[in-house]
Amino acid sequence: MVIPIAIAHYNRRWLVGGLRALRFVPLFLLGMYCCLQVAIRLWKYGLPLNHVNTVGETLLYLKVYHDEFTSTIIKRRVRVAGAVFLCFAFVDSFWLEGFHQINAYTNLVESVLIITLALLYFEIHIVRSQKIAALQKPMFIASIGIILYLAGTVVLYLITNYLINKNDAENSTLVYSFSSVLLLIMAILFSRSFWLARQAPPSGKLDVAGS
């Protein structure tokens, strides 16, 4: 996460639209990782921080796509989706799954919600816009990283609680390693996205009529 943080800071004057909020995603993930390591070493327990991490990460992604679109309809729907997500995350953490295990249901909702927004971005950019090469569009590259990470980890989170209950340390380590690889890929794509921001055209936002 240090590399995309550094590149985003170096190119901060060129960040537009959702890229302004995106720069805080790797910073947040790095901060939560450090807090989790401290909690594990001090109390041998850090699952509540995983719940906080999921909620914070989702709200940041929602902010990214909220700022990327200029349609008031989409912005309103993103805000409503954020409020509904917060309510569900609260219920999941305090009643459905509790803080004694990973909030897998909240992770599932996060993946579905954010991937849907990323696909909406793709549809507007690829189908309706097609003004510049997709691989030169910073938010396009970043969205690929987000989709790969969330789609790859949602299944991992769903089975992690089972592995924890079974005290299966070997497979839990394997799951963690696979998740780390996906996180590395996302960090690389974020770095590429922030680097491309300097070369991108001034208008970094997308609009859409109707829905």
N, C-alpha and C positions, 0 to 999 in steps of 0.2 A: 504493500500500500504506500510505502514511502515514495516510490518512483512516480506514480500518478499524482500524488500530493505535490511533489516538487515541480513537475511539469505544469500542473494546473496553476500553481502560484507564479511560476515564471511567465506563463502566458495569460495571466488573469485579466489583462486589459482587453484581450481579444475574445474572452468568453461572453457569449450572448445567449439569450433564451434560457433553455433548460440547463445549459452547461454551467451557468452560474451556481445553480443549486447542486449540480452533479459533483462539483469540486469538493463538496463537503461529505460526500458518500465515503470515499476512501479514508478521509480524516476521521469520520465517525466510526467506521469499522476498525481502524487501527486503535482508536481510543477505547472501544469496547473490548477489543482483544486484550489490551493491557490491563484493563480493569478486571477482566475475567481471570487472567493469570494471577493477579494479586489476590483475588477472592479465593481461588483454589489453594494458593500457598498459605493463606492466613486461616481460612475456615474449612478447607477441603470441600467446598460447596459453592457452585456458581450458577446453578440453573436459573434462579430469578433474573440474572443478568442476561441470559439467553432470551428470556421473554422481553426484556427491555430492548435488547438488540433488534429483535424482529419488528417490534412496533416502531422504533426509531428509524430503522432502515426503510420500512414501508412508507412512512410519512415523508422521508426524504425523496424516495422515488416518485411518490405522488406529486411532490413539489416540483420535481424535475419536469414531469410531463405537463403539469398545470401551467408552468411558465413557458413551455415550448409551444403550446397551442395558444392562438389568439381568439378563437371562437368562445364567446361568452357561454354558449350552451355546454360545450365540452368542459370549460373551467368549472361551471356550476356542478356538473355531474361528477367531476373529479373531487370537488369538495364534499359532496354528498357521500360519495364512495368512501372518502376518508373518515367521515363521521361514523358511518355504518361499520367500517373496519375497526375503529377504536372501540365501539360497543362490543363487537364480537370478540376482540382480543381480550377485553376486560372479563367477559363471561368465561372465555376459555381458560384464562390464567387462574381465576378465582373459583370456578365451579367445575367446568368440564374436565380439564386435565390437571389443573393445580400446578403449584410451583415445585412439586417433587419430581416432575418429568419435563421434557422438552415440549413446548407448545406446538406440536406438530400440526394441529388443525389451523392455527393461526398462520403458520408457514405455508400451508396449502392455500389458504385464502389469499395470502400475499402473492404467491406465485401466479394464481389465476388472474388476480386483479392487475398486477403490474405487466404481466405478459400480454394481457388484453390491450392495455394502453400502448405497449410497444408495437403490437401488431397494427393498432390504429394509426400509429405514427408511420409505419411502413406503408400502409394502404394509401395514406395521404401523400407521402413522399414519392412512392414508386408509381402508383396508379394515376394520381391526379396531378402531380407536380412534374417530375422528371426534368427538372431544370439543370441539375448538375449530376455528375457521376456519383452514384450512391456510395461507393467506397471512399469518396473524398468528403463525405458529409459527416462531421463529427458526431452528431446525435445518432446517426445510423450505425456507426461503429460502436458507440456506447450501448445502444439498444441491443445489438447482437450479444455483447458481453453480458448484459443483464438477463436476457432470455436464456442463454446457455447456462448461466449460473443458477438461476431460479428453477429452470426446468430440470437441471441435473441434480439439484439438492432436495427438491420437494420429496422425492421418493426416499432419499436418505433420512430425512427428518421423520418420515412416517415409520421407518423401521428402527430408528435409533432407540426409541423408548422400549421396544421389544428386546433389543440387545442389552439395554441397561438392566431391565428386569431379570434377564437371564444371566446377568453378570458375565457376558461374553466379551472379554477384554480384547481378544484377538480380532474379531470381526468389527468391534467398535473402533479399533485403531485403523482398520482398513477403510471403514466408512469415513473416518476423519481425514485420512490421507487423500481419498478421492475428492472429498469436499475441498481440501486445500488446493488440489490441482485445478479444480474449477474456479476457485477464487483467484489463483494465479493467472489463469486465462482472462478472467474479467479484468484484473489489474493491468494486464498487457494491453487489452483493448481500450480501457480507460486512458492509459498513457497515450496510445495512438490517437484517441479522440481529442484529448487536450492539445496534443502536438499539432493536429490538423486545424485547430481553432484559429491559429494565426493566418492560415491560408484561406479560410472560409470567407464567403461574401458577408457583408455587414448584416444582412437580414437573416437572422438565425431562427426566426419563428415561423410556424406554419398556421394557416387558417383553413377553416373548412365551413362550408355553408350547410345549413340544415342540421342534420344529426352530427 
